[in-house]
């Protein structure tokens, strides 16, 4: 890919400034060209995690593209005067790429969450996008001793798309095995399989427009409240450190 990406760093995490359409076009070209592209859909919780854990920040900086999947990131960039085009939600990006796959007869592999949810998600995505052949799927409950076998399975199936839902702390797996997997596109999709499978519902449009989709998810999963505490901390940190928000951190240079 020859296109130079324009980014804005939010506390050291370089977010793409591309719109959804630009992102889809960029990734479609990369996939067609066979480029190995690891995409991270990051939100304020992940930014705060990167500030607390240098090893997680290092994982994020290995990504080829970080998109602003979180209204808080969009707000922060605008607040400091270096806005991104718009929110690029991972759930929507997954579906947009599946739509591209329909036209191009791509193949996909789904990895992560529970066996029940991944099976239901695979079935529903296959019905929704019949021209995208889902060549395999597997739950996300495996340890390092199984990594080799799983990597080899995915490598042998040669999917164009690999969607992974194994939690924020497992994002390092995508970075670690990107080259070995040889998949043109790898992206962590958070709770997207839960929604696709029907286990959870996506926030109604009013929540999305008000940029409080996180609140609707909290209603459905109250156990997430501890993680959600990072959101007000992020807001306060941006407001108190406006002049430093977009300054590169030493480890990011």
N, C-alpha and C positions, 0 to 999 in steps of 0.2 A: 504494500500500500504506500503510495507516494504522498497522500494528503497529510499535511501537517495539522495535528490536532491542537485546538485552542482550549486551554483549561484555566480554571480558577482554583487556586489552592484554598481550602477551608481548613485552617489549623494543620496545614501540611498535607492534606489529602487532595490530590489534583482531580477536580471534577470537570468532566467534559462540558463545554458550552453549547454543544450541538442540540438542535431540536429533536423531537422524536423522529420526524421524517428524515432528517439528515443522518441520525444515528442508524436508522433502518437501512438507508441507502449505503452508508459507509460499511456496515456489517455485511450486507448482502454482497457487495463487491469483494470484501475480504474473504467471505466463505467461498464464493465462486472461484476466487484466485487460489484457494487452498491455504491462505495464511492462517497461522495458529493464533487465535485471538481469545484471550481470557478476559471476560467482562465481569466487573463487580458492580452490583447495584447497591450503592451505599446510602445510608441515612444518618441522621445525627447520632443515633446510638452507636453506630460503627465509628463515627468520627471521635466520639468520646472514648470509646474502647481503644482506638489507636493512640490517643493522648496518654492513656493509662498504661498501655502495654506496647513497648517498642517493637516486640516481635510481631504483633498484629499489624502495626504500622508498616513494617518491612514487607509483610505479605501484600498489603494493599499497593505498595509501590512496585510490586512485581507485575501487577495487572497491566494489561495493554490498554484498557479503557475502563474508567470509573464513571458511571452515570448517576445523576442526582435522583435517586429513588427515595424521595422524602421531601415533603413540603418545607420542612425546616431548613434543608440545604438551600432550596430555592430562595427562601426568605433571607437567609444569612448572606448569600451572594448579593442579593439586591440591597440589603442593609448596608453593606460595605462598599457599594458603588461599583461592583464588578459582576453584574448579573449573568446567570445562565439563561438559555433561551426559554426553558420550561422544565417541568418535572418529567423525567423519563422513567416511569414506573416499570419495575421488572416484570410484573404480571402482564402489562400491556405489551412490553417489548417481546416477551415470549410469544404472545399470540401474533404479533406483527411479523415475527420471523417465521412462525408456522405458516402464515399466509403466503409469505415469499416462497416457502418450501413447497406449497401447493402448486405454484406455477413452475417450479424448477425440479420437482420430483426429488426433493431432498429426503434424507433419512435422519432419524432421531433416536437418541437413547435417553432414558429417564433414570436418574439415580437419586435415592434418598427417601426419607420419611419411613413410615411403616409399610409392611408388605400389602396390607389391605388398601391403604390409601394409594400407593403407587400403582397397584393393579387397576383400581378404579380410574385413576387419572389417565393411565395409558389407554384404557378402553374408551374413555370419553374423548380424549384428544384424537385418537384414531378415527372415531366416528365424525368428529368435527372437521378433521383435515385428512380425508381419505387418500389424498395423493402423497401425503408425507408418510412414508413407511416407518413405523416405530419398530426398530430392529431388536430392541431389548429394553428391559427395565429391571431394577433391583432395589430392594430396600436399603436404607442407609445405616443399618446396624451391623457394622463390621469393624474389626480392629486392624492394626497395621500388618498382622500376619496374613490377612486376606487381600491386602492391597495388590500384590503382584498378580494374583489370579484375576481380580476384577479389572485391572488395567489391561491385561492381555486379552480378556474377553471383549472389552470395548474396542481395543485396538484392532482386533480381528474382524469386528463387525463394520468398522470404518464409517460411523455415522457422520453426517455433516454437522449435526447439532447435539450437544450434550448439556442437558439441564440437570443441575445438582441441587438437592435440598437436604443439606446435612447440618445446617446451623452455621451461625457466624464464626464460631470457633473452628469449624472444619474448612473454612475458605482456603486455608493453607494447602489442603489436599489438591485443590484445583491447580494452584501455582506449582506445587511440587511435581505433579505428574503431567503437566501440559505437554511437554515435549514427547514424553513416552507414549501418551495417548494418541498423539497425532491427529486429534480432532480439530477441524477448522474453527469451531466455535464452542466455547465452554462458558457457562454462566450459572452462578448460584441464583436460585429462584425463591429463597425464603419459604414463605407459606403458600406459594402459588398452587402446589399440588393439593393442598388441603381444600382450596377453593374450587379447583377444577374437579376434584373428586366429589364435591358436594358436602364434605365434612363441615366446612365453614362457608359462610356467605361473604361475598365482597361487600364493602360498605356501600350503602345507597349513594346515588349521585350527589345528594345534598351534602353528605359528609365529605365527599371528594372535592366538591366546589368550595366548601368552607375550610378545606385543608386540615380536617380532623379525622381522617381515615383511621389514624392510630387509635382514636378513642373508641370507634366502633369495634376494632379488633380487641381492644381491652375488655369491652363488654362481653365478647364471646370467649375470651381467654383471660380471666381475672388473674391467673397465675403469672401473667407477664408483667404485673405491676412493678416489680423490682427493676426490671429492665427499662420500663417506661420512665423511671425516675431520672434517667439520663436526659430526657427531653427538656425539662425546665432548667436543668444545669447547663445544657447547651445554649439555650436562649440567654441566660444570664451571662454566660462566658462571652458570647458574641457581643452583647451590649456593653460589657465592661472592657472589652479588648478590641474595639472596632479597628483601631489603627494597626493591630497585629494579626488580625484574623487571616489575611491573605499573604502574610510573610512566610516564605519557605522555612521549614524547620531544619536545623542542621543535619539531621539524619536523612532528610529528603533530598539533599543536594548531591 
